[in-house]
Amino acid sequence: LRLAPEHVALFRFLLEAYDNCAYFTVLERRTALLKLVFSPQRERAARRALAEISRSLPFSLEEWPLPGFPGASETASQS
């Protein structure tokens, strides 16, 4: 997930409001690239939360693993 760096705190606040259906880790601080993590059982709830959050906060979703991102292939193989 990518969004403006100044919106990371607001995104965290909004995501937590959806019963903690997911959490994120910051992959690149300067460009606000976040990796969203959720269990397979919570995927529908997480995607629904993202759809609702997107109404008030612009961001873009990118599927993981990101092509060319260092360490993406190792992380994907461990999942």
N, CA and C atoms as an extended XYZ file, in Angstrom:
237
Properties=species:S:1:pos:R:3:atomname:S:1:resname:S:1:resid:I:1 pbc="F F F"
N         0.844       -1.157        0.000 N   LEU     1
C         0.000        0.000        0.000 CA  LEU     1
C         0.897        1.230        0.000 C   LEU     1
N         0.589        2.189       -0.827 N   ARG     2
C         1.340        3.454       -0.874 CA  ARG     2
C         0.397        4.613       -0.596 C   ARG     2
N         0.891        5.540        0.210 N   LEU     3
C         0.132        6.746        0.473 CA  LEU     3
C         1.113        7.858        0.802 C   LEU     3
N         0.619        9.053        0.942 N   ALA     4
C         1.482       10.187        1.278 CA  ALA     4
C         2.060        9.962        2.676 C   ALA     4
N         3.349       10.191        2.853 N   PRO     5
C         3.971        9.948        4.161 CA  PRO     5
C         3.273       10.654        5.324 C   PRO     5
N         2.737       11.812        5.075 N   GLU     6
C         2.071       12.543        6.159 CA  GLU     6
C         0.731       11.924        6.565 C   GLU     6
N         0.262       10.906        5.830 N   HIS     7
C        -1.020       10.270        6.131 CA  HIS     7
C        -0.879        8.921        6.840 C   HIS     7
N         0.351        8.510        7.131 N   VAL     8
C         0.552        7.198        7.752 CA  VAL     8
C        -0.147        7.113        9.114 C   VAL     8
N        -0.012        8.120        9.939 N   ALA     9
C        -0.638        8.092       11.272 CA  ALA     9
C        -2.161        8.025       11.157 C   ALA     9
N        -2.738        8.802       10.261 N   LEU    10
C        -4.188        8.761       10.067 CA  LEU    10
C        -4.622        7.394        9.544 C   LEU    10
N        -3.847        6.821        8.620 N   PHE    11
C        -4.177        5.492        8.108 CA  PHE    11
C        -4.175        4.474        9.249 C   PHE    11
N        -3.174        4.526       10.122 N   ARG    12
C        -3.117        3.598       11.264 CA  ARG    12
C        -4.368        3.756       12.137 C   ARG    12
N        -4.723        4.989       12.422 N   PHE    13
C        -5.901        5.265       13.241 CA  PHE    13
C        -7.162        4.691       12.598 C   PHE    13
N        -7.348        4.933       11.311 N   LEU    14
C        -8.537        4.438       10.613 CA  LEU    14
C        -8.551        2.918       10.548 C   LEU    14
N        -7.408        2.305       10.289 N   LEU    15
C        -7.341        0.845       10.199 CA  LEU    15
C        -7.675        0.202       11.538 C   LEU    15
N        -7.191        0.778       12.618 N   GLU    16
C        -7.483        0.237       13.950 CA  GLU    16
C        -8.966        0.312       14.274 C   GLU    16
N        -9.667        1.255       13.676 N   ALA    17
C       -11.108        1.393       13.917 CA  ALA    17
C       -11.907        0.228       13.334 C   ALA    17
N       -11.308       -0.549       12.461 N   TYR    18
C       -11.977       -1.701       11.845 CA  TYR    18
C       -11.600       -2.989       12.573 C   TYR    18
N       -11.752       -2.989       13.890 N   ASP    19
C       -11.539       -4.173       14.735 CA  ASP    19
C       -10.190       -4.830       14.532 C   ASP    19
N        -9.186       -4.031       14.217 N   ASN    20
C        -7.832       -4.566       14.033 CA  ASN    20
C        -7.814       -5.764       13.085 C   ASN    20
N        -8.532       -5.644       11.973 N   CYS    21
C        -8.598       -6.739       11.006 CA  CYS    21
C        -7.269       -6.931       10.281 C   CYS    21
N        -6.374       -5.961       10.414 N   ALA    22
C        -5.062       -6.034        9.772 CA  ALA    22
C        -4.118       -5.096       10.514 C   ALA    22
N        -2.840       -5.288       10.252 N   TYR    23
C        -1.841       -4.339       10.738 CA  TYR    23
C        -0.867       -4.111        9.605 C   TYR    23
N         0.020       -3.148        9.763 N   PHE    24
C         0.979       -2.904        8.696 CA  PHE    24
C         2.361       -2.683        9.253 C   PHE    24
N         3.320       -2.862        8.382 N   THR    25
C         4.700       -2.545        8.676 CA  THR    25
C         5.183       -1.609        7.577 C   THR    25
N         6.063       -0.719        7.920 N   VAL    26
C         6.577        0.251        6.953 CA  VAL    26
C         7.790       -0.350        6.258 C   VAL    26
N         7.713       -0.466        4.931 N   LEU    27
C         8.823       -1.001        4.143 CA  LEU    27
C         9.773        0.103        3.695 C   LEU    27
N         9.221        1.244        3.314 N   GLU    28
C        10.015        2.410        2.902 CA  GLU    28
C         9.403        3.642        3.545 C   GLU    28
N        10.136        4.239        4.467 N   ARG    29
C         9.607        5.371        5.218 CA  ARG    29
C         9.411        6.613        4.355 C   ARG    29
N        10.401        6.920        3.526 N   ARG    30
C        10.321        8.170        2.744 CA  ARG    30
C         9.173        8.178        1.756 C   ARG    30
N         8.875        7.034        1.159 N   THR    31
C         7.796        6.986        0.167 CA  THR    31
C         6.502        6.415        0.732 C   THR    31
N         6.492        6.114        2.028 N   ALA    32
C         5.313        5.561        2.706 CA  ALA    32
C         4.793        4.315        1.998 C   ALA    32
N         5.686        3.361        1.809 N   LEU    33
C         5.308        2.050        1.289 CA  LEU    33
C         5.065        1.159        2.495 C   LEU    33
N         3.844        0.672        2.619 N   LEU    34
C         3.445       -0.148        3.758 CA  LEU    34
C         3.107       -1.552        3.294 C   LEU    34
N         3.421       -2.526        4.112 N   LYS    35
C         2.995       -3.904        3.854 CA  LYS    35
C         1.883       -4.207        4.839 C   LYS    35
N         0.705       -4.464        4.302 N   LEU    36
C        -0.461       -4.773        5.115 CA  LEU    36
C        -0.472       -6.273        5.384 C   LEU    36
N        -0.709       -6.653        6.630 N   VAL    37
C        -0.689       -8.059        7.033 CA  VAL    37
C        -2.023       -8.411        7.665 C   VAL    37
N        -2.596       -9.538        7.216 N   PHE    38
C        -3.852      -10.016        7.776 CA  PHE    38
C        -3.924      -11.516        7.550 C   PHE    38
N        -4.737      -12.188        8.334 N   SER    39
C        -4.887      -13.629        8.172 CA  SER    39
C        -5.797      -13.904        6.977 C   SER    39
N        -5.669      -15.076        6.371 N   PRO    40
C        -6.538      -15.402        5.233 CA  PRO    40
C        -8.027      -15.322        5.602 C   PRO    40
N        -8.357      -15.641        6.838 N   GLN    41
C        -9.754      -15.591        7.269 CA  GLN    41
C       -10.272      -14.160        7.367 C   GLN    41
N        -9.378      -13.201        7.482 N   ARG    42
C        -9.769      -11.796        7.627 CA  ARG    42
C        -9.584      -10.985        6.343 C   ARG    42
N        -9.243      -11.655        5.240 N   GLU    43
C        -8.988      -10.917        4.000 CA  GLU    43
C       -10.197      -10.108        3.556 C   GLU    43
N       -11.362      -10.688        3.589 N   ARG    44
C       -12.565       -9.964        3.151 CA  ARG    44
C       -12.787       -8.726        4.017 C   ARG    44
N       -12.650       -8.862        5.321 N   ALA    45
C       -12.833       -7.725        6.227 CA  ALA    45
C       -11.764       -6.661        5.981 C   ALA    45
N       -10.533       -7.098        5.747 N   ALA    46
C        -9.441       -6.142        5.501 CA  ALA    46
C        -9.681       -5.376        4.204 C   ALA    46
N       -10.078       -6.067        3.162 N   ARG    47
C       -10.334       -5.390        1.883 CA  ARG    47
C       -11.543       -4.457        1.972 C   ARG    47
N       -12.538       -4.846        2.730 N   ARG    48
C       -13.700       -3.979        2.932 CA  ARG    48
C       -13.286       -2.718        3.701 C   ARG    48
N       -12.456       -2.891        4.724 N   ALA    49
C       -11.957       -1.738        5.485 CA  ALA    49
C       -11.160       -0.810        4.583 C   ALA    49
N       -10.306       -1.373        3.734 N   LEU    50
C        -9.514       -0.544        2.814 CA  LEU    50
C       -10.415        0.226        1.854 C   LEU    50
N       -11.456       -0.425        1.373 N   ALA    51
C       -12.381        0.257        0.452 CA  ALA    51
C       -13.047        1.440        1.150 C   ALA    51
N       -13.426        1.258        2.394 N   GLU    52
C       -14.068        2.348        3.130 CA  GLU    52
C       -13.070        3.450        3.478 C   GLU    52
N       -11.862        3.070        3.868 N   ILE    53
C       -10.839        4.065        4.194 CA  ILE    53
C       -10.486        4.888        2.953 C   ILE    53
N       -10.497        4.253        1.791 N   SER    54
C       -10.116        4.958        0.559 CA  SER    54
C       -11.066        6.099        0.215 C   SER    54
N       -12.242        6.104        0.794 N   ARG    55
C       -13.184        7.211        0.554 CA  ARG    55
C       -12.709        8.513        1.183 C   ARG    55
N       -11.912        8.405        2.249 N   SER    56
C       -11.465        9.617        2.917 CA  SER    56
C        -9.955        9.819        2.889 C   SER    56
N        -9.222        8.822        2.423 N   LEU    57
C        -7.764        8.911        2.409 CA  LEU    57
C        -7.239        8.251        1.138 C   LEU    57
N        -6.613        9.013        0.246 N   PRO    58
C        -6.138        8.417       -1.004 CA  PRO    58
C        -4.897        7.546       -0.791 C   PRO    58
N        -4.913        6.361       -1.391 N   PHE    59
C        -3.761        5.468       -1.391 CA  PHE    59
C        -3.900        4.517       -2.564 C   PHE    59
N        -2.826        3.809       -2.854 N   SER    60
C        -2.886        2.808       -3.920 CA  SER    60
C        -2.458        1.462       -3.358 C   SER    60
N        -3.087        0.422       -3.847 N   LEU    61
C        -2.761       -0.938       -3.440 CA  LEU    61
C        -1.884       -1.597       -4.491 C   LEU    61
N        -0.914       -2.342       -4.029 N   GLU    62
C        -0.057       -3.122       -4.909 CA  GLU    62
C         0.009       -4.518       -4.319 C   GLU    62
N        -0.119       -5.519       -5.151 N   GLU    63
C        -0.084       -6.892       -4.656 CA  GLU    63
C         1.328       -7.284       -4.252 C   GLU    63
N         1.450       -8.078       -3.213 N   TRP    64
C         2.730       -8.573       -2.701 CA  TRP    64
C         2.970       -9.952       -3.261 C   TRP    64
N         4.158      -10.325       -3.600 N   PRO    65
C         5.397       -9.568       -3.466 CA  PRO    65
C         5.560       -8.569       -4.606 C   PRO    65
N         6.172       -7.445       -4.279 N   LEU    66
C         6.425       -6.412       -5.279 CA  LEU    66
C         7.585       -6.838       -6.162 C   LEU    66
N         7.427       -6.776       -7.463 N   PRO    67
C         8.536       -7.116       -8.354 CA  PRO    67
C         9.718       -6.181       -8.118 C   PRO    67
N        10.877       -6.758       -7.942 N   GLY    68
C        12.086       -5.966       -7.797 CA  GLY    68
C        12.322       -5.387       -6.416 C   GLY    68
N        11.417       -5.637       -5.467 N   PHE    69
C        11.623       -5.110       -4.121 CA  PHE    69
C        12.577       -6.038       -3.383 C   PHE    69
N        13.644       -5.496       -2.823 N   PRO    70
C        14.621       -6.344       -2.125 CA  PRO    70
C        13.971       -7.127       -0.989 C   PRO    70
N        14.191       -8.426       -0.982 N   GLY    71
C        13.681       -9.275        0.075 CA  GLY    71
C        12.267       -9.762       -0.132 C   GLY    71
N        11.585       -9.317       -1.170 N   ALA    72
C        10.204       -9.717       -1.390 CA  ALA    72
C        10.085      -11.204       -1.656 C   ALA    72
N        10.981      -11.762       -2.443 N   SER    73
C        10.878      -13.182       -2.771 CA  SER    73
C        11.159      -14.049       -1.556 C   SER    73
N        12.089      -13.634       -0.672 N   GLU    74
C        12.364      -14.417        0.520 CA  GLU    74
C        11.169      -14.391        1.466 C   GLU    74
N        10.546      -13.226        1.628 N   THR    75
C         9.392      -13.102        2.511 CA  THR    75
C         8.242      -13.919        1.983 C   THR    75
N         8.016      -13.882        0.673 N   ALA    76
C         6.907      -14.628        0.085 CA  ALA    76
C         7.107      -16.119        0.262 C   ALA    76
N         8.331      -16.596        0.154 N   SER    77
C         8.565      -18.033        0.277 CA  SER    77
C         8.424      -18.509        1.715 C   SER    77
N         8.543      -17.604        2.696 N   GLN    78
C         8.402      -17.984        4.097 CA  GLN    78
C         6.952      -18.002        4.528 C   GLN    78
N         6.055      -17.387        3.766 N   SER    79
C         4.642      -17.301        4.143 CA  SER    79
C         3.950      -18.633        3.977 C   SER    79
